Amino acid sequence: MNLSNQAQLNNSLLNQIRYQLESIEIHDNKLARLLCKVIPSHCPFERTVSILGRTLFHIPPLCKLNPLYEQIVSLRFKCLVYLADECGEDVTKYC
């Protein structure tokens, strides 16, 4: 298998995973709560490193490098909407 075929296969697999994540529908409040707890509301990798009040360097959010980032954030949003609209739950505890 040459490099071009491998790249097409990887892209195809990634697109299939994206499609699967986008097509998930939430109909269970336990699953929705679990996903809201597991998927962070903001990127946990962003940091500012400082010593004695002086900033040494800043690590930017690396989540956007994840090729499935948009689909995962969208799934979390679907869960929040389901809990708020269908279950009448206060979702501020997940933010």
C-alpha positions in Angstrom: 0.0 0.0 0.0 1.6 3.3 -1.0 1.5 6.5 1.0 -1.4 8.0 -1.0 -3.6 5.0 -0.4 -2.8 5.0 3.3 -3.7 8.7 3.6 -7.0 8.1 1.8 -7.8 5.2 4.1 -7.0 7.2 7.2 -9.1 10.1 5.9 -12.0 7.8 5.1 -11.8 6.2 8.5 -11.8 9.6 10.2 -14.8 10.7 8.2 -16.7 7.6 9.2 -15.9 8.2 12.9 -17.0 11.9 12.5 -20.3 10.8 10.8 -20.9 8.3 13.6 -20.4 10.9 16.3 -22.6 13.4 14.6 -25.4 10.9 14.1 -25.6 10.0 17.8 -29.0 11.0 19.3 -29.4 11.4 23.0 -32.5 9.7 24.6 -31.2 8.6 28.0 -30.6 11.0 30.8 -28.0 8.8 32.5 -25.9 8.7 29.3 -26.4 12.5 28.8 -25.2 13.2 32.4 -22.2 10.8 32.0 -21.1 12.4 28.7 -21.5 15.9 30.2 -19.2 14.9 33.1 -16.6 13.1 30.9 -16.4 15.7 28.1 -14.8 18.8 29.5 -16.5 22.2 28.9 -13.2 23.8 28.0 -9.8 22.6 26.9 -7.9 21.3 29.9 -4.5 21.6 28.4 -4.3 25.4 28.2 -1.8 26.8 30.8 0.1 29.9 31.6 3.3 29.1 33.4 4.5 31.9 35.7 7.0 32.2 38.6 7.0 35.0 41.1 4.2 36.8 39.2 6.1 36.8 35.9 4.7 34.8 33.0 7.4 32.5 31.6 5.3 31.0 28.7 1.8 30.2 27.6 0.7 26.8 26.4 -2.2 27.3 23.9 -5.2 25.1 23.9 -4.3 21.9 22.0 -7.8 20.5 21.8 -8.3 22.1 18.4 -5.6 19.9 17.0 -7.8 16.9 17.7 -9.5 16.0 14.4 -12.7 15.0 16.2 -12.9 18.1 18.5 -15.9 19.7 16.8 -17.9 16.4 16.9 -17.1 15.8 20.6 -18.1 19.3 21.6 -21.2 19.0 19.5 -22.1 15.7 21.3 -21.7 17.4 24.7 -23.9 20.2 23.5 -26.6 17.7 22.4 -26.5 16.2 25.9 -26.8 19.6 27.6 -29.8 20.5 25.4 -31.4 17.1 26.1 -31.0 17.5 29.9 -32.3 21.1 29.8 -35.2 20.7 27.4 -36.4 17.2 27.8 -35.5 16.5 31.4 -35.9 20.0 32.8 -32.6 19.7 34.6 -30.4 22.7 35.5 -27.3 22.2 33.4 -25.2 25.0 35.0 -23.4 22.4 37.1 -21.9 21.0 33.9 -20.5 24.3 32.7 
